[in-house]
């Protein structure tokens, strides 16, 4: 079975490092900061199996740019993201 490729948009670098440390061996994680160009965000999303948006921390134009993708919305912080990633691991 291939490793699930997940792009996560909107975490701070320290938060991304925490998640990478917890799931790096189980999931292929790509982290994108909100100040990344929309084109680069789209490219990362297109090469991923899942795209997670940290909705508290991203502008609406990113959501609009990615509307054609199957998005996973995470309305909380790292704890909420961990619940979403755990669910993805057990699909």
C-alpha positions as CSV (number, residue, x, y, z in Angstrom):
1,X,0.0,0.0,0.0
2,X,1.3,3.4,-0.9
3,X,1.8,6.0,1.7
4,X,-1.0,8.6,1.8
5,X,0.3,12.0,0.6
6,X,-1.2,14.9,2.6
7,X,-0.8,18.6,2.1
8,X,-1.5,20.6,5.2
9,X,-2.0,24.4,4.7
10,X,-1.8,26.9,7.4
11,X,0.4,25.6,10.2
12,X,3.2,27.5,11.8
13,X,6.7,25.9,11.3
14,X,6.8,24.7,15.0
15,X,3.4,23.1,14.6
16,X,4.4,21.4,11.4
17,X,7.5,20.0,13.1
18,X,5.3,18.6,15.9
19,X,3.0,16.9,13.3
20,X,6.0,15.7,11.2
21,X,7.5,14.1,14.3
22,X,4.2,12.3,15.1
23,X,3.2,11.1,11.6
24,X,6.3,11.4,9.4
25,X,6.9,7.6,9.3
26,X,3.2,6.8,8.5
27,X,2.2,9.6,6.2
28,X,3.9,11.6,3.4
29,X,3.3,15.1,4.8
30,X,3.8,18.3,2.9
31,X,3.4,21.6,4.8
32,X,2.5,24.9,3.1
33,X,2.6,28.2,4.8
34,X,-0.2,30.7,4.1
35,X,2.1,33.2,2.5
36,X,3.1,30.8,-0.3
37,X,1.9,31.7,-3.8
38,X,-1.5,30.4,-4.9
39,X,0.2,28.6,-7.8
40,X,2.6,26.7,-5.5
41,X,-0.3,25.8,-3.2
42,X,-2.3,24.4,-6.2
43,X,0.7,22.4,-7.4
44,X,1.2,20.9,-3.9
45,X,-2.5,20.1,-3.7
46,X,-2.6,18.4,-7.1
47,X,0.2,16.0,-6.2
48,X,-1.5,15.0,-2.9
49,X,-4.1,12.4,-2.0
50,X,-5.7,14.7,0.6
51,X,-5.5,18.5,1.3
52,X,-6.1,19.7,4.9
53,X,-7.0,23.4,5.4
54,X,-6.4,24.9,8.8
55,X,-9.4,27.2,8.5
56,X,-8.6,29.5,11.4
57,X,-5.3,30.5,9.8
58,X,-5.8,30.8,6.1
59,X,-7.3,33.5,3.9
60,X,-10.5,32.8,1.9
61,X,-8.6,33.2,-1.4
62,X,-6.7,29.9,-0.7
63,X,-10.0,28.1,-0.1
64,X,-11.4,29.5,-3.3
65,X,-8.2,28.5,-5.3
66,X,-8.6,24.9,-4.1
67,X,-12.3,24.5,-4.4
68,X,-12.0,21.8,-7.1
69,X,-10.1,19.5,-4.7
70,X,-11.6,17.2,-2.1
71,X,-10.7,19.3,1.0
72,X,-10.6,18.4,4.6
73,X,-11.4,21.4,6.8
74,X,-9.7,21.5,10.2
75,X,-11.3,24.2,12.4
76,X,-9.1,23.9,15.4
77,X,-5.4,23.6,16.1
78,X,-2.8,20.8,16.3
79,X,-5.1,18.7,18.5
80,X,-7.9,18.8,16.0
81,X,-5.5,18.1,13.2
82,X,-4.2,15.0,15.0
83,X,-7.8,13.6,15.1
84,X,-8.2,14.2,11.4
85,X,-4.8,12.5,10.6
86,X,-5.6,9.6,12.9
87,X,-8.9,9.1,11.0
88,X,-7.0,9.1,7.6
89,X,-4.6,6.5,8.9
90,X,-7.4,4.2,9.7
91,X,-9.3,4.4,6.4
